Structure formats: C-alpha cells, structure tokens
Amino acid sequence: MRLGLSLGYQTAWSTPADHLAFAQEADRLGYSVVWAAEAYGSDSPSMLAWMAGQTERIDLGSAVMQIPARTPAMTAMTAATIDALSGGRFRLGLGVSGPQVSEGWHGVRFGKPLARTREFVDIVKLAVGRKSVAYDGEFYTLPLPDGPGKALKLGFHPPREHIPIYLAAVGPKNLELAGEIADGWLAIFYAPEFAEEQLASVRAGRAKVGKELAGFDVVPSVPVVVGDDVATCAELVRWYAALYVGGMGSRQQNFYNQLATRMGYGDAAREVQDLYLAKRQRDAAAAVPLEFIDRTSLLGPKERIAERMREYAAAGVTTLSVTLFAGDRDSGVQTLRTVAEALDLSGVGE
C-alpha cells in the first residue's frame, strides 16, 4: 500500500501556500500522489499545474475534475498539458459532481450520469491517445454533423499516450463503471469493515472487460488526526462528516447519506440530514456516530494508526490518501511525517 495526500480545495481556513508546503513535504517523504479537488471555488488543474513546477517526484492527481464543467476534449487538453509540465506525473480523476452543482453552477442537466461519464471517458481516451476524435453518442457528437467541423487530434505529443483515469464513485452502478472503464477508484467514507460490498461492484465491472482487481488502484480519501484520545481526535472530523452526510445534496438525492445507510447507519444518517437541512449544523455534527467517524478515519496515536493501516491494506486499498485535519501548517507537516512513520510501522507499505 502506498500513501497519498488529499488536499481538497481552497477554503476560508487554507491558503495555496499551505497546500504547496504539504505537497512538497509529501514529495520529500515519498508519498506517491497529491490530489487537488474542486467544487464551486478553486479549480483543481490550476493548483496542480502550479505544484507541478515546484515538486519533483510525487504524482499530481485531480480529485476531481468535474465532468459537467468542461468538454471532454478540453479535459484531455488540460490533462495532457499538466502531464507534459510535470514530466508524466499526472493522474486524471473525474466525477459528475451532484445535481445542485451540476445544474446550479454549471447549467448542465444531471440526468443519466453513468452514460454521460462513459461517453466522456471514451472521448478523453481518444484525444489523449492522439486519435482523431470522432464520436457519435447520446450526449456528445463530434464533429457536429451539420457544420464545418472536422475530426481533430491533439496538436502536440504529450509524454504518454495513456494517462491514468480514476472515477469518483459512491453507488454500486458507478463503482461497476469505474471497474470497467477506469484505472482506479477515488473513494470516500471507505471503511474496511464494509469494503467488500463496494469492491464486489468494482470486480463486476472489471470482469466485463476480462480483467481482475489486480492492477486497479483503490484510493480512499481518509481523514487523519493524530492524538492520544480517539474521541477527541474525532471531534475535528465531525463537521466534515455532517456536511457530506447531512448537507451535500438534497433530501431526495444525497449519495453520501445513501452510502452511510448502506453501511448500516440509516437512522443516524436520517437524523444528521434532518438537523443539517434545518440549519442546525452543530446538532448535526453531534449526531454523527463516533463509530462511523472512527471506521472511516485514521484517529489516535501512531501505533493505532499503523494497526488501522493494516486493516485498510487487507481491505483492498492500494493507495491510502490522507486528508489533514490540522490547525496550522506546522502541525499538518508533522501529521504527514507521523503518517509516513505509521506506514513503516505497519509493515504494509511498498
């Protein structure tokens, strides 16, 4: 199992300088990849291109580049450019986002997200592979049939003809699609105790194309808080869990709430959502079960984190990407070092 670093996106309590410092420290420590995210604020490719020139070995991944935000061809151009800037270190993570962002921010209908993702990935692969991009799909037709457009191919030679593609997937059908068309899966709220059901969906997708799970990168983003007391550490993660389970989406369509329900926390998930949508965020955070936070995070002293890493590795994780819940840059850097030490102690690192 390798280590990764999930930076998320810029917030009111983070700065680009902080994120660069964390990426550079992860690079020095031998982490395999640093991921940058986007929602409706800072974008991921700008951050990654900036980091490409200020890191040496670590891979640079988008977690994610939003499918409704760009055409497939523009996504391929950006991916190939960052791959060239970084000397072949880019990983393309894609996701459909959610209905509120897709339709409210990008003005793109959310319907049929699986079919849209399949077509999008098909075109990205054509373009990055420097094939002439001609496509006749339900969502994308290239070139347009009634105008002067022609089938074009990427106008420069990137370092690689194939850039690893990852899908951010939560539901069973999307997990199956990831196994079928992608090189890896970007997971959230991944608990070793509940992973087998999710991996079964990925395996089903791999089987469709005659492949096994071996060689497929399973990459959960896992909150990490180092400290003596697990419950105290969990307090720093409560707001994050409540936001996703309670407020990331509508009452009718919240993928993270549905995931928590499939994991056996249906009653708590409903309570958290009711409280969050009633604008009682503090109460929603308090209602998130400690067990749910602990099972989906790395909490406690180094030795406990190392033991938990063994469980993640046994549950199919190949790249464990940690999300720092630290109060300042120095404590974040120290957390990165402790995580690296914990991996050495666990005995499951590559």
Solvent accessible surface area in square Angstrom, and as a share of the most:
residue,aa,sasa,rsa
1,M,20,0.09
2,R,72,0.26
3,L,10,0.05
4,G,0,0.00
5,L,0,0.00
6,S,16,0.10
7,L,17,0.08
8,G,28,0.27
9,Y,69,0.26
10,Q,40,0.18
11,T,45,0.26
12,A,105,0.81
13,W,212,0.74
14,S,22,0.14
15,T,62,0.36
16,P,62,0.39
17,A,50,0.39
18,D,28,0.15
19,H,12,0.05
20,L,22,0.11
21,A,22,0.17
22,F,22,0.09
23,A,0,0.00
24,Q,73,0.33
25,E,18,0.08
26,A,0,0.00
27,D,9,0.04
28,R,143,0.52
29,L,51,0.25
30,G,59,0.57
31,Y,7,0.03
32,S,23,0.15
33,V,0,0.00
34,V,0,0.00
35,W,4,0.01
36,A,3,0.02
37,A,15,0.12
38,E,17,0.08
39,A,25,0.20
40,Y,136,0.52
41,G,67,0.64
42,S,29,0.19
43,D,51,0.26
44,S,0,0.00
45,P,14,0.09
46,S,67,0.43
47,M,24,0.11
48,L,0,0.00
49,A,35,0.27
50,W,104,0.36
51,M,0,0.00
52,A,5,0.04
53,G,69,0.67
54,Q,72,0.32
55,T,12,0.07
56,E,130,0.58
57,R,147,0.54
58,I,2,0.01
59,D,35,0.18
60,L,0,0.00
61,G,0,0.00
62,S,0,0.00
63,A,30,0.23
64,V,20,0.12
65,M,1,0.00
66,Q,8,0.04
67,I,2,0.01
68,P,15,0.09
69,A,38,0.30
70,R,46,0.17
71,T,81,0.47
72,P,3,0.02
73,A,38,0.29
74,M,85,0.38
75,T,1,0.01
76,A,0,0.00
77,M,93,0.42
78,T,24,0.14
79,A,0,0.00
80,A,0,0.00
81,T,59,0.35
82,I,5,0.02
83,D,0,0.00
84,A,45,0.35
85,L,110,0.55
86,S,8,0.05
87,G,63,0.60
88,G,19,0.18
89,R,26,0.09
90,F,0,0.00
91,R,23,0.08
92,L,1,0.00
93,G,0,0.00
94,L,1,0.00
95,G,6,0.06
96,V,22,0.12
97,S,36,0.23
98,G,17,0.16
99,P,29,0.18
100,Q,105,0.47
101,V,25,0.14
102,S,2,0.01
103,E,71,0.32
104,G,67,0.64
105,W,156,0.55
106,H,53,0.24
107,G,64,0.61
108,V,39,0.23
109,R,183,0.67
110,F,19,0.08
111,G,45,0.43
112,K,123,0.52
113,P,37,0.23
114,L,63,0.31
115,A,38,0.30
116,R,35,0.13
117,T,5,0.03
118,R,90,0.33
119,E,17,0.08
120,F,1,0.00
121,V,1,0.01
122,D,50,0.26
123,I,0,0.00
124,V,1,0.01
125,K,78,0.33
126,L,52,0.26
127,A,6,0.05
128,V,5,0.03
129,G,11,0.11
130,R,53,0.19
131,K,115,0.49
132,S,66,0.43
133,V,17,0.10
134,A,59,0.46
135,Y,44,0.17
136,D,129,0.67
137,G,23,0.22
138,E,110,0.49
139,F,56,0.23
140,Y,38,0.14
141,T,45,0.26
142,L,58,0.29
143,P,45,0.28
144,L,119,0.59
145,P,115,0.72
146,D,130,0.68
147,G,44,0.42
148,P,143,0.90
149,G,46,0.44
150,K,143,0.61
151,A,40,0.31
152,L,116,0.58
153,K,111,0.47
154,L,17,0.08
155,G,77,0.74
156,F,75,0.31
157,H,144,0.64
158,P,17,0.10
159,P,71,0.44
160,R,73,0.27
161,E,132,0.59
162,H,93,0.42
163,I,4,0.02
164,P,31,0.19
165,I,3,0.01
166,Y,9,0.03
167,L,3,0.02
168,A,38,0.29
169,A,3,0.03
170,V,22,0.13
171,G,24,0.23
172,P,65,0.41
173,K,137,0.58
174,N,28,0.14
175,L,3,0.02
176,E,33,0.15
177,L,7,0.04
178,A,0,0.00
179,G,0,0.00
180,E,33,0.15
181,I,21,0.11
182,A,5,0.04
183,D,48,0.25
184,G,0,0.00
185,W,1,0.00
186,L,19,0.09
187,A,4,0.03
188,I,30,0.15
189,F,7,0.03
190,Y,1,0.00
191,A,1,0.01
192,P,21,0.13
193,E,85,0.38
194,F,60,0.25
195,A,2,0.01
196,E,106,0.47
197,E,111,0.50
198,Q,19,0.08
199,L,5,0.03
200,A,50,0.39
201,S,19,0.12
202,V,0,0.00
203,R,98,0.36
204,A,45,0.35
205,G,0,0.00
206,R,20,0.07
207,A,71,0.55
208,K,126,0.53
209,V,67,0.39
210,G,74,0.71
211,K,109,0.46
212,E,137,0.61
213,L,35,0.17
214,A,86,0.66
215,G,82,0.79
216,F,5,0.02
217,D,13,0.07
218,V,1,0.00
219,V,2,0.01
220,P,0,0.00
221,S,31,0.20
222,V,1,0.00
223,P,4,0.03
224,V,0,0.00
225,V,11,0.06
226,V,57,0.33
227,G,23,0.22
228,D,139,0.72
229,D,75,0.39
230,V,35,0.20
231,A,46,0.36
232,T,89,0.52
233,C,6,0.03
234,A,0,0.00
235,E,90,0.40
236,L,100,0.50
237,V,3,0.01
238,R,32,0.12
239,W,122,0.43
240,Y,41,0.16
241,A,1,0.01
242,A,0,0.00
243,L,64,0.32
244,Y,33,0.12
245,V,6,0.03
246,G,0,0.00
247,G,20,0.19
248,M,62,0.28
249,G,11,0.10
250,S,37,0.24
251,R,121,0.44
252,Q,148,0.66
253,Q,70,0.31
254,N,3,0.01
255,F,56,0.23
256,Y,43,0.16
257,N,15,0.08
258,Q,74,0.33
259,L,4,0.02
260,A,3,0.02
261,T,61,0.36
262,R,92,0.34
263,M,10,0.04
264,G,64,0.62
265,Y,24,0.09
266,G,13,0.12
267,D,107,0.56
268,A,19,0.15
269,A,3,0.02
270,R,132,0.48
271,E,90,0.41
272,V,2,0.01
273,Q,12,0.05
274,D,69,0.36
275,L,24,0.12
276,Y,42,0.16
277,L,69,0.34
278,A,60,0.47
279,K,168,0.71
280,R,129,0.47
281,Q,68,0.30
282,R,179,0.65
283,D,58,0.30
284,A,0,0.00
285,A,3,0.03
286,A,74,0.58
287,A,22,0.17
288,V,3,0.02
289,P,40,0.25
290,L,73,0.36
291,E,86,0.39
292,F,4,0.02
293,I,1,0.01
294,D,28,0.14
295,R,66,0.24
296,T,4,0.02
297,S,1,0.01
298,L,0,0.00
299,L,2,0.01
300,G,0,0.00
301,P,45,0.28
302,K,62,0.26
303,E,108,0.48
304,R,89,0.33
305,I,0,0.00
306,A,1,0.00
307,E,80,0.36
308,R,29,0.11
309,M,0,0.00
310,R,87,0.32
311,E,64,0.29
312,Y,0,0.00
313,A,29,0.23
314,A,93,0.72
315,A,18,0.14
316,G,24,0.23
317,V,6,0.03
318,T,47,0.27
319,T,0,0.00
320,L,0,0.00
321,S,1,0.01
322,V,0,0.00
323,T,29,0.17
324,L,31,0.16
325,F,43,0.18
326,A,40,0.31
327,G,83,0.80
328,D,85,0.44
329,R,103,0.38
330,D,114,0.59
331,S,45,0.29
332,G,0,0.00
333,V,23,0.13
334,Q,92,0.41
335,T,15,0.09
336,L,0,0.00
337,R,92,0.34
338,T,14,0.08
339,V,0,0.00
340,A,16,0.13
341,E,82,0.37
342,A,0,0.00
343,L,20,0.10
344,D,119,0.61
345,L,89,0.44
346,S,8,0.05
347,G,68,0.65
348,V,42,0.24
349,G,34,0.32
350,E,160,0.72
